[in-house]
Amino acid sequence: MFAVLANSWALLLGVMLLMVGNGVQGTLLGVRGAIEGFSTFEMSIVMSAYFVGFLFGSRLAPELIRRVGHVRVFAALGSLISALLVLYAVAPNPAAWILMRVIMGFCFSGVYVTAESWLNNSATNETRGQALSAYMIVQMIGIIGAQGLMVLGDAGGYLLFVLPSVLVSLAFTPILLSVSPAPVFETTQSMSFRRLFIASPLGCIGIFLMGGVFSALFGMAAVWGTEAGLSVAQISLFVATIYLGGLLFQYPIGRISDRMDRRQLILMVALVGAVSMVFPVLFNPRFELLLVLALIVGGVSNPLYSLLLAHTNDFLDQRDMAAASGGLLFINGLGAIAGPPITAWMMGLVGTNGFFLYIAVLLAALTGYAGWRATQRPAPAVEETGTFATVSPVGSAVALEAVFEVAQESTETEPAQE
């Protein structure tokens, strides 16, 4: 791990500062939108727009990088992100915010592709797994730390928009001044959705459902908190606790997944998440208990994403793993785009508890589907499955390809270690 930090500290520091900027905008816009009088539905479209941009970015950013190079793309998209963070406060209008969120999603997608390519290129076969873990950890730390910035200013003012803009600008300084060479970007062949679904129906359906869960947690938590009457400090703490849960539970759930049928573990973890989200719908708990539930749903959501990727990997040939990553990311993006508007619709039907109910329904659907799939074909032998590798739902196809590669390498070396 020390070797990874020595080689990639500039990149990891920059990614952490970027995630601070991204984490602040997700929470801040939810609070500021209510101050500006935006409706819940308008805010849901604003939040969904980010995932539209991200989806297009995942397709277009690689071509942009090939045309003008990593450094120029990195610097240009970083400048756009920094400017947009300030422009939100200048143009508090739903249509303007929707457009800016689309551009923001596109920019972050391109930045992730660039950063992950750099990280993957700087790592060796022996350190790639550690590099991915470090990358995921700094992402989570950045988003959690971003929530602390929310209490430093007035959500109705300009300071909270200026601070993340400055941090994003600073994020690119250590990266662009680093002596590490820019990586060579290679295009992988795509896999049809039909082939991907045949290989792993649970992987495809599960990734789609988790896209909806993640976009609700990432995009609508602050909107829910504002409508529920929580203070800015309480909203920030609630969001931070979701990501803290994801950080804490990834490793133990991953360790368990390497020792049992992953479909059974997906079923159990999703069921725990569904029950935790039904609880606030039925009992209207105090804020302290809501934090415990936030820790649980965050603790199951992020590992479920990695579990579904690992499960899909178990049914792919090595030569198909890289091609599958783009398809899985696209399926996840479709679920993420649909998440906020459906959450807003459910909140309109049943009140603020619609936020929890939506997540509960998706996790319950995943529970049922995982149970049904377990009856359709036998599980692969545990010793023949790939090793669990942690990946964040905000990563690009580059990170997914690297995860598949790490899992395959780990599987190949395990017999020699025994």
Summary of the structure (lengths in Angstrom):
residues: 418
radius of gyration: 20.2
end to end distance: 22.7
largest distance: 62.2
contacts: 1587
relative contact order: 0.15
helix: 82%
strand: 0%
